[in-house]
Amino acid sequence: MSLLFLFPRQDQNPEMRAEVLAGDVERIKVLRERLSDLSWFMRCLSEPIARSANREDHCKGG
């Protein structure tokens, strides 16, 4: 299984990506589950912000 990203990479052709996704029923199922899970979205949104703040504060987090 490939990795799922909150924001797709910019180097991918959107039309080609849509065609590939449309043919992958299992991946669509996983994406639907994740998109309906607010805690998953918040984790994806918060993690890069926390990492950036930790870098700025010179700490490892925790």
Backbone hydrogen bonds in HBPLUS format (Angstrom, degrees):
<---DONOR---> <-ACCEPTOR-->    atom                        ^
c    i                          cat <-CA-CA->   ^        H-A-AA   ^      H-
h    n   atom  resd res      DA  || num        DHA   H-A  angle D-A-AA Bond
n    s   type  num  typ     dist DA aas  dist angle  dist       angle   num
A0017-ARG N   A0013-ASN O   2.90 MM   4  6.08 162.7  1.93 160.9 166.7     1
A0018-ALA N   A0014-PRO O   2.95 MM   4  6.10 154.3  2.02 143.5 150.0     2
A0019-GLU N   A0015-GLU O   3.08 MM   4  6.34 154.8  2.14 144.4 150.7     3
A0020-VAL N   A0016-MET O   3.00 MM   4  6.27 162.0  2.03 152.8 157.2     4
A0021-LEU N   A0017-ARG O   2.92 MM   4  6.12 165.5  1.94 151.9 156.1     5
A0022-ALA N   A0018-ALA O   2.90 MM   4  5.99 156.9  1.96 146.6 153.1     6
A0023-GLY N   A0020-VAL O   3.26 MM   3  5.46 136.2  2.46 100.1 111.1     7
A0024-ASP N   A0021-LEU O   3.04 MM   3  5.21 160.7  2.08 109.7 115.9     8
A0028-ILE N   A0024-ASP O   3.08 MM   4  6.38 158.4  2.13 153.6 160.1     9
A0029-LYS N   A0025-VAL O   3.01 MM   4  6.27 152.9  2.09 146.6 153.9    10
A0030-VAL N   A0026-GLU O   3.05 MM   4  6.40 158.0  2.10 148.5 153.5    11
A0031-LEU N   A0027-ARG O   2.84 MM   4  6.09 165.9  1.86 155.5 159.5    12
A0032-ARG N   A0028-ILE O   2.90 MM   4  6.06 159.0  1.94 149.8 155.2    13
A0033-GLU N   A0029-LYS O   3.05 MM   4  6.30 158.3  2.10 147.4 153.1    14
A0034-ARG N   A0030-VAL O   2.94 MM   4  6.21 162.5  1.97 154.0 158.7    15
A0035-LEU N   A0031-LEU O   2.84 MM   4  5.98 160.9  1.87 151.7 157.3    16
A0036-SER N   A0032-ARG O   3.08 MM   4  6.18 137.1  2.27 140.4 150.3    17
A0037-ASP N   A0034-ARG O   3.06 MM   3  5.08 159.0  2.11 104.7 111.1    18
A0040-TRP N   A0037-ASP O   3.14 MM   3  5.48 127.0  2.43 105.3 117.9    19
A0041-PHE N   A0037-ASP O   3.29 MM   4  6.69 160.0  2.33 151.8 156.9    20
A0042-MET N   A0038-LEU O   2.91 MM   4  6.16 163.8  1.94 154.7 159.1    21
A0043-ARG N   A0039-SER O   2.97 MM   4  6.08 151.0  2.06 141.2 148.8    22
A0044-CYS N   A0040-TRP O   3.03 MM   4  6.30 162.7  2.06 151.0 155.2    23
A0045-LEU N   A0041-PHE O   2.90 MM   4  6.12 146.3  2.02 147.0 157.2    24
A0046-SER N   A0042-MET O   2.77 MM   4  5.82 158.1  1.82 148.7 154.5    25
A0047-GLU N   A0043-ARG O   3.02 MM   4  5.91 162.6  2.05 151.6 154.6    26
A0050-ALA N   A0046-SER O   2.87 MM   4  6.07 162.1  1.90 162.4 167.8    27
A0051-ARG N   A0047-GLU O   2.90 MM   4  6.11 162.2  1.94 156.7 161.8    28
A0052-SER N   A0048-PRO O   3.00 MM   4  6.10 157.5  2.05 141.9 147.7    29
A0053-ALA N   A0049-ILE O   2.98 MM   4  6.22 159.3  2.02 148.5 154.2    30
A0054-ASN N   A0050-ALA O   2.85 MM   4  6.05 157.9  1.90 151.0 157.2    31
A0055-ARG N   A0051-ARG O   2.95 MM   4  6.16 155.8  2.00 146.2 152.7    32
A0056-GLU N   A0052-SER O   2.95 MM   4  6.18 157.6  2.00 147.4 153.7    33
A0057-ASP N   A0053-ALA O   2.91 MM   4  6.13 147.8  2.01 145.4 154.2    34
A0058-HIS N   A0054-ASN O   2.88 MM   4  5.84 106.3  2.43 136.0 153.2    35
A0059-CYS N   A0054-ASN O   2.97 MM   5  5.14 168.2  1.98 143.9 147.8    36
A0058-HIS N   A0055-ARG O   3.19 MM   3  4.95 153.9  2.27  96.2 104.0    37
